[in-house]
């Protein structure tokens, strides 16, 4: 049994079709309790930063931050209701090229496959660290968050000449 998306974008449990379809979200019936877990708000993958419970209204209020844009959302769900939760993955790649004119990078995965058309991050500190390490000829590794068909570089690591991995 796996989850499949229905016509309205919700996920239901059915047999997997032969093409190996993998959904981007799942429906969670039980109460989401953890801060730092993920939730979909207005079709955006968000990380929960605060949960408030209004017992009189029998609802949870979630304050969540979009993992790609940083926009803050507030939403409420009934205590016994359902909510959509995105599948979020974090992958590490080695940086092999930077294209300044279109702000794209080319990366290499651990199996040797090249992946292109990945945008440079908008965070200026992260962007300067990536560019500086690459221009200095150091081995730069980037961590890419993926959710709901979107990807973004969220962290970088630079391998210094002494072969010690340093988190940036």
C-alpha positions in Angstrom: 0.0 0.0 0.0 1.2 3.5 -0.9 -0.2 7.0 -1.0 -1.7 8.3 -4.2 -2.9 11.8 -5.0 -6.6 12.2 -5.9 -8.1 14.8 -8.3 -8.0 17.6 -5.7 -4.4 17.1 -4.7 -5.1 15.2 -1.5 -3.5 11.8 -0.9 -5.4 8.6 -0.2 -4.1 5.1 0.4 -4.5 2.9 -2.7 -2.4 0.5 -4.7 0.5 2.1 -6.4 0.2 2.5 -10.2 2.7 0.8 -12.4 4.6 4.0 -13.2 5.9 4.2 -9.6 4.2 7.5 -8.8 5.5 9.1 -5.6 3.3 11.7 -3.9 4.6 15.1 -2.7 2.3 15.3 0.4 0.4 13.0 2.7 -2.7 13.5 4.8 -2.1 13.3 8.5 -5.1 12.4 10.6 -3.5 12.4 14.1 -2.7 15.6 15.8 0.6 17.2 14.7 2.4 17.8 18.0 6.0 18.7 17.2 7.4 22.1 16.6 10.0 21.8 13.8 7.8 19.3 11.9 6.4 20.2 8.5 2.9 21.2 7.3 1.4 22.6 4.0 -0.1 26.0 4.3 -1.6 27.5 1.1 0.2 24.8 -0.9 3.6 25.9 0.5 5.9 23.6 2.5 6.4 25.1 5.9 8.2 24.3 9.1 6.1 24.7 12.3 7.7 27.2 14.7 4.8 27.4 17.2 1.6 25.6 18.1 -1.2 27.1 20.1 -4.2 25.2 21.3 -7.6 26.8 21.8 -9.5 24.3 23.9 -12.7 26.3 23.8 -12.7 26.3 20.0 -11.2 22.8 19.8 -8.6 24.0 17.3 -4.8 24.2 16.9 -3.2 27.3 15.5 0.0 26.7 13.7 2.6 29.4 13.1 4.8 28.2 10.3 7.6 29.5 8.1 7.9 28.7 4.4 11.1 26.6 4.0 11.9 28.3 0.7 10.8 31.9 1.0 10.9 32.5 4.8 7.3 33.9 4.7 5.4 33.4 8.0 1.9 31.8 7.9 -0.8 31.3 10.5 -3.4 28.7 10.1 -5.8 26.7 12.2 -7.0 23.1 12.1 -9.6 21.3 14.3 -8.0 19.1 17.0 -9.5 16.0 15.4 -9.1 17.2 11.8 -6.6 16.4 9.1 -3.8 18.4 7.5 -1.5 18.0 4.6 2.2 17.3 5.4 4.9 17.7 2.7 7.6 15.1 2.1 10.9 17.1 2.6 14.2 15.7 1.7 17.7 17.0 2.2 20.5 15.9 -0.3 24.2 16.8 -0.5 25.9 17.5 -3.8 29.4 18.6 -4.9 29.5 22.0 -6.6 31.1 21.7 -10.1 30.1 25.0 -11.7 28.5 28.4 -11.3 26.9 30.4 -14.1 26.8 34.0 -13.1 24.6 35.3 -15.9 21.6 33.1 -15.1 22.4 32.5 -11.4 22.5 28.7 -11.8 24.8 26.1 -10.4 25.8 22.6 -11.6 26.2 19.9 -9.0 27.3 16.3 -8.9 25.6 13.7 -6.8 27.3 10.8 -4.9 26.7 8.4 -7.9 28.4 10.8 -10.3 25.3 12.1 -12.0 25.3 15.8 -13.0 22.4 17.9 -12.0 22.0 21.4 -13.5 19.5 24.3 -13.4 19.7 24.7 -9.6 19.4 28.3 -8.5 21.9 30.0 -6.4 20.6 30.8 -2.9 19.1 34.3 -2.1 20.7 34.4 1.4 23.7 36.7 0.9 25.9 35.0 3.6 25.4 31.6 2.1 25.8 32.9 -1.5 29.1 34.6 -0.6 30.5 31.5 1.2 29.7 29.3 -1.9 31.2 31.7 -4.4 34.3 32.4 -2.2 35.0 28.7 -1.7 34.5 27.9 -5.4 36.7 30.8 -6.6 39.4 29.7 -4.2 39.4 26.2 -5.8 38.2 24.4 -2.7 35.8 21.5 -2.7 32.3 23.0 -2.0 29.4 20.8 -1.1 25.8 22.1 -1.0 22.8 20.8 0.8 19.6 21.0 -1.2 16.1 20.9 0.4 13.4 19.4 -1.9 9.6 19.5 -1.4 6.6 19.6 -3.6 8.5 20.0 -6.8 10.7 22.8 -5.5 14.4 22.8 -4.6 16.7 25.3 -2.9 20.3 25.3 -1.6 20.0 25.7 2.2 23.6 25.1 3.4 27.1 24.6 2.3 30.2 22.8 3.4 33.8 23.6 2.3 36.5 21.0 2.4 39.7 22.9 3.4 43.2 21.9 2.4 43.8 20.0 5.6 41.0 17.6 4.7 38.7 18.6 7.5 35.1 19.2 6.7 34.0 22.6 8.0 30.3 23.6 8.2 29.6 27.0 6.7 
